[in-house]
Structures are given as structure tokens and as C-alpha cells.
């Protein structure tokens, strides 16, 4: 049964607010985490008026618990819960304590290599390794290296955005990389796929690995003739306080909690309409993952009844579009928070790069059927 018109309009208003608000209203941009959290609360409340058979909608203790604990638990090491908040906080404090030798080592590296070569290596290595060390840690390493590189602000923003596209792609290769890949493996663990640790690598590697290399080449192109040896630009000095480190971790916590609420809140739309859409159209519609949690979309759309081609097209659409805007994935959120990248700055490159990437992969998947 179709959703009530009033509920549909309500979801549309919330979605447009999330999509356009940060670009149009300065106070929203300055308080993006809180704004998204409020929108998530509104979406969850509105979803309570949408009754979808077999789908839990609206507020519940389980949803509240998930929104509060999701930033605190993405896995376990020796029985100890490890989450995005803890990693951002602990690594931030480590860098605060030893920032001088860390930045000195990075600057020595830029003296040894051209900035363009270092950028290429950074984009490719972090993209490839994010599936093992997680997208979170890859993003933290990215921003520290970028911050210490002798580049203009625009070049740093461009390099960061391109690298986040690479990290977002690479992290999907194993269930260690990001929540989306973990959920996909879980949903496909039974018959007929019996998905194991290397399942996504075997399925998507031939698309993702060349994509990471291509982003590395794009990074060289966007940096142009900037070169550390020319000393035209200076690396940024480390000027954070302990309070700054703690507040960044708190902002990331609120951001992730907001994405959980937004994803869960929009479940009625996802289950009522998205899962009935043909693969070709769904590939493009999944660009909404630029502002919604792609893990929630994957959980709703992926299942063992789908063909391998359908699974590939859904996942690639989610992964690529996640780099287009700041809320699209965790590396974007961490990087934007650390470097102070605004929504407009991100969209300036993120949107066209994402659209070009989507088009290229669309041709590969749907035209050439590779």
C-alpha cells in the first residue's frame, strides 16, 4: 500500500532540507552535525506514521540504542569494543602529543618526492589499504598527511575529496573496511552465495582496483604544477588544542548518530519504493547515499534473491555516490571536520567527479556488461 501523501511530502521536505540546507543557510553549515541530527529525529518521528507490512518503522528502544552506540562500536579487538568515536579521539590525541615529529617526517617525504607523486601514492595506497585498516583510520592518516603538505587550501581540499572517493571504494573490498561491506556479507552469507571474507573482493575487485588507480591519476591532474621543491606554498602548522581534538570526536559522534537516524527514518521510502525499482534505475537513484547512510540502503536492497549483476550494480552505485557530499560516507565526515571543508567546497568537486564516475561505471556495467 502506498504511503500517505502527507507522509511523502514530509519525507521530501526533510530530504531537500538535508540536501540543500547546508548550501543555502550559513548557520546550518556551521552546525551541520546538529542540523542533521534534528533532521534524523524528524525523519524517525515521521516514519512512525508510515505503516509498511513486515517493516519496523518509527521510534523504538532498539533504534535509540543503535543511534547512541553506532559511533562507539564497529568491531571488537581482543573483546574490547572499537568505534569511530574512540578511534578519532585516541588517534587525534596521539597526533596532538607527537605532532611535531609526525609532521616533520611528512615534510621530509614531500622534499624527497614531488607533491604530485606523493598525492598519487597517498590516494592509491590509502584506497587499497582501507579495506584492511578501515576507512576511518585511512581518513585520519589522509588528513594529517594533507595538512602537512605544502599546498594551497584549494589543492588540499581537492586532494582530500579525490582520496575520499578512493578510500570509499577500497573499503568495500572486505568486511573490515566499512559497515556497508559488513552488512552485504552478512546478507549474502547463506545460499546461494555463501559470502565469505573475500566475496566482495572477488565480485567488485575488477571495478574498484582500476577505479582507485584512476583517482590517483586524477589527483595528479588536479594538483597541476604544485611542487614542494618550488616552496611556493607552506605546509600548515599544527595549531590544535586538546579541546579541539575532543570536540572533533564529539562532532563525528553526533554526525554518525544523525546518519543512523536518517537512514532508519527513511526506511518506509526505501522499502516501499526503492526495492521495486529495476537495477538500471536503482543504480542512479542510489545517489541519495550522498546524504543518507549507504549501509541502511544496502541492508534494504541487498538480498540472496538478487542476481550477481543486480548486487554489483547496487553496491557500485552506493559506493561511488557516497563521495559526492560530506554526509555520504565516514571518510568524508572525518576529513571535512578536521580540515574545515564546507559543504560548498566539497560539492564543487565532489558532485561533478561523482557524476563522471557514475557515468563511467554505468557504461561499464550496463552498456558493455563487463
N, C-alpha and C positions, 0 to 999 in steps of 0.2 A: 504494500500500500504506500502510495506517495506521501511525502511529508507535507504537513500543513503549510500553506502559503506563507503564513506569518513566521513560522519557524525558518523556512527557506530564506525569507528576506532578512531575518535576524542573522543567520549564518553569513549571508552575503555582506551585510554591513560590517560584521566583525572581521571577515576576511579582507575586505577593502581597507578597513582601518589598519590592520596589521601590515598590509602591503604598501599603502600609501602614506600612512600617518608619519613614519619616520622621515619621509622625504619632504613633507609639506609643513610640519609643525616642529619648530626648533626644540620646544620643551620636551616633546616626545623623544626626539633624537638624543637629548641629553639624559633622559631617564628611560632608555629603551627597555631595560630589563623589567622595571616596574610596570611599564605600559603593557608589555607582552604578558606579564603575569595577570594583570587585570583583564586583558582580553581572554586569557585562558580561563579565568574564573567565570567570565560571562558566557563563554562557549560551553563550559561544563554545565552551567545553570540552564542554558537554552536547550542543551541536549536532553535534559530531563523531560522536556515536553514532546520529544520525538520518540515514539514507540516503534521499535524495529523488532519483529519476531526473532528470537534467538540471539539478540544482541543486547548486552547490558549498556544502558545509557544513563546519563545523569550522575549525580554525586553518590559516592559510596565510601565506606571506610577504606576499602582497598585502593581506590583512586587517590584518596588523600595520602595514604601511606606511600603509594608509589611516587607521587609528586614530591614528597618530603625525602624519600630515601634514594630516588634515582640518581641524584648528583653524588650520593655517598657510596654507591655500590655498583660497580660494573664488573666485578670479579673478585676472586679471593687469591691471596698469596700466603701459603702456609696457614690457611684458616683465618687470615686477617682480611676483613673487607677492604677493598680498594676502590675508590671512587674518583670522579672527576674533580670534586672539590678538594679532596686530600692531595691529589697529585699536583694540582695548580698551586695550592698553598705551600706544600713542602718544597717543591722544586723552586717556587718563587723565593722562598726563604733561603734556600741553598745559594741561589744566584745572588741574592742580596748580600749574603755573607762573603761570598767569594767572587763577586762580580769583576773585581779588578783583574785577577789572573785569567778569568774566563774571557773577558773582552780583549785582553792583551793577546791571548792565543788566537782569537778570531781575527784580530787586526794583522797579526803576523801572517796568517793564512792569506788574507787579502793582498798583502805585499808580495807573497810568493806567486799567487795566481792573479790573473786579471779578474775583475769583478764579474765579467760575463761568464768566465769559466766556472768561477765559484758558484754563481747563480745556477748554472746548468747542473752542476754536481749536487747542489742543495735540493733543487726541485726533484731530480731523479732519485737520489739516494733516500730522501725522506718519503717520497711516494712509494718506493719499493719496500722500505723497511717499516712503514706504518702498519702493515698487516701483522707484524711480529711484535713491535714495541707499543702499538696502539696509536691511533690518530691523535690522542690527547698529548702524549709525550712528544710525538713528531711536531705538533703545532708549537709546543713550548720551546723546543730546540730551534724551530724556524724563526720565531720572533726574536730570540736572543741573538742569533746569528745576523739576521737582517738589521736589527737595531745597531749592531756594532760595525756594520759595513759602511764605507764612505759613499753614501748615496744621497741624492735629494729625497725629499719626502715623497714626491710622486713616484720615483723609481722604487722606493721601499714599499709603497702601497701596491704598485703593480706586481712586484716580485712576490709579495705576500699572497695576493689573490691567486696568482697563477700556481704558486706552490700549494695553496689550499685545495685547488682543483685536483692537483696530483695526489695529495695526501688522501683526499676524499675517495678517489678512485682506488688507490692502492690498499687502503684499509679494508676494503671489501673482500680481499682475496682469502682471508682466513677469519674464523670466528673470534680471533683475538683483537682484530682491528677496530671494530665499532659495533654498536648494538644492532644495526641493520643486518650485518652478516651473521651475527649470532642468532637472530630471530629466523633468518632464512634457513640456516642449517637445522634449527630446531623444527621448523615447519615441514622440512623435507627429509627428516631423519628416518621416516618409515618408508614402506613400499609406495611407489615403485623405485624411488631414487636412492633410498638408504644413504642419505648425505653424510659424509664424514668430514674430517678436518680439511681435506684438500678438495672438496667438492666444488666450491666456488672458484678456486684457482683453476681447476680443470675446465670449468664451464666458461669463465669470464677472462681467463688469463690472456687469451689471444686478442682480446679487445682492450684490456686495461694496460698491459705492458707497453704496447706501441703508443697508447694514449699518454702514458707517463713520459715516455721519451719525447713525444711531440710537445708536451707542455714545457719540457726542458729547453727545447729549441725555441719555442715561443718566448720563454724567459730571456734568452739571449737577445732576441729581436727587440723586445720592449726596453731592455736596458741600453740599447743603442751603443753609443761610443763611451759611455761612462766607464772609467777605469781608475782603479785605486792609485795606480802609479802616477797619474796626472795630478793628483792632490787638488782637484778642483772642488771636492766636497769633503766634509769631515764626518767621521762617524759620530753618532750621538753619544754623549756622555751619559753614564748611568746616574740617574737622579731620583730614584725611588726611595721611599721610606718604608718602614715595616708596615705602617698603616696603609700605604698604597698597595702593598702585596696582599694584605689581608682583605682589603676592600675589593680587589680584583677577584679573589677567590669567592667572595660573597656574591659579587655580581654574576659570576659564572654559575654559581649555585642557583640563584634566582632565575637566570636565563634558562637553565636546563629544566627546572621545575615548571617554568612557564610553557616550554615546548611540550612537556608531558601533558599538561592540562589542555593545551591547544589541540594536540593530536587526539586525545581521548574525547575532547569536546566535539570535534568534527567527525567522530565515528559514524553518526547517523547518515551524514552526507556520503562518506566513504562506502559504507555497506549498502546504502540504498541505491547509489548511482554508479560509483566508480567500478565496482566489481562486475558490472553488467556491460561495461564498455569493451569493444574489440581491442586487441593488443595494439594495433597501429595508433588508434586514437588515445588509448591509455598511456602510451609512451609520451605523448605530448601533454596530456592532462596532468601527468605526474610532475610537471614543472611546478605544481603547487608545493612540492617539497622544498622549494626555495624559501618558503615561510612556515611550513608545517614540518613536524617531526617525520623524517623519512622512515624511521623504524616502525612507527604506527601504521604508515601506509603499507609498508612491506608485510606487516603482520596481517593486515586486512586482505591484501591482494594475492599473496603467495600461498600456494597450497599444492598438495600432491596430485590433484586432478588436472593441473595445468601441464601443458607440453613444455619441453625444454626451451623451445623458441619463445613461448609466452613468458617464461620465467626470466630468460635473458633480456627480453625487451623491457619488461617491468623494472628489473634491477638496474639496467643501464640508464633508463630514463630518470630513476630516482637518484642515482649516484652523480650523474652529470649535473642535473639541475640543482643539486644541493650546494654547489659552489657559487650560484648566481647572486645570492643575497646573504647578508650576515646570519640570519636565523637558520640558514639552510643546513649547516652541519656544525659539529663541535669545533673542528679546527678554525672555522670562520669566527666563531664566537670568541674563542681564546685569543686569536690573533688580533681581532678588532679591538678587544678590550685592552690588550697590552699596548698596542701601537696607537690607540685613539683614532681608529679609522671610522669615519662616519658612514652612514647608510648610502649617501650620495656618492661618496668616494668609492665605495665598494661596487655599487651598481654601475658606475661609469665604465668599468672594465668587466665586472662580473657578468652583467647581463649580455653584452654582445659576445663575450668569449663563451658563455654558456650556450647561447643560441647557435653559434657556429659549431660548437662541439656536438650539440644535439642534432644538428642537420647532418653533420659528417657521419655520426653513428647511425642516424636514421637511414641514410643511403646504404651504409654497410649492412645493416640488419634487414631492412625491408625491401631495398631495391636489388642488391646483389645477393641477398640471402646467405651471407657468409657466416 
